[in-house]
């Protein structure tokens, strides 16, 4: 499995950091995790077409994680694409179908995709959930951010795994969920002393990784304030494993 960080930033526009999104390669078809603004353009930069995507997993419904879903659906309806489009799946927290209906109420037929092409699958927001797909197993875990926030754990065909937190505050659930994963991908939104409930600082992210015994930690979802600090130093106070600070279009292997 290979991961490509499409967006390492947030909803705050930055010239070098797109909004949250990540591509997973090495399964039957390319997979996306989150669809922040500009994701489709980032896909084009790595040579992937939006009509190649087989599955999309959304962690929650905030605009910085979902806004390009509108663009994705609209681009899918482009007649030369729609005529050849193979079925794909959109997966997310309970409430995803209602979220899509509200988008269609605003945009009408221009983003409606036939259920023969797009399957919608919802995961529990009350308890851990699990699905088995072609070449990987997916686990989800509700976390402390919004009522419908999920983390994802992917267990691949060769025994390797990664965990993607989406947005979260410090909680026991993410520690237990990430236990012994090969790669832990955590948000790191705000600097020490400037944290807010539902987001992590560098030291909190490091503490989660240390408690989970994750050998590799990737930090992303950086607001401008945390980028002005020494994130690695703060994280290193509590975490001794391999530490990676994400950049857009960073490639990682598992």
Buried (B, 14 or more C-beta within 10 A) or exposed (E): BEBBBBBBBBBEEBEEBBBBBBBBBBBEBBBBBBBBBBBBEBBEEEEBEBBEBBBBBBBBBBEBBBBBBBBBBBBBBEEEEBEEBEEBBBBBBBBBEEBBEEBBEEEEEEBBBEEEEBEBBBBBBEEBBEBEBEEBBBBBBBBBBBEBBBBBBBBBEEEBBBBBBBBBBBBEBBBEBBBEBBBBBBBBBBBBEEBEEBBBBBBBBBBBBBBBEBBBBBBBBBBEEBBEBEBBEBBBEBBEEEBBBBEBBBEBEB
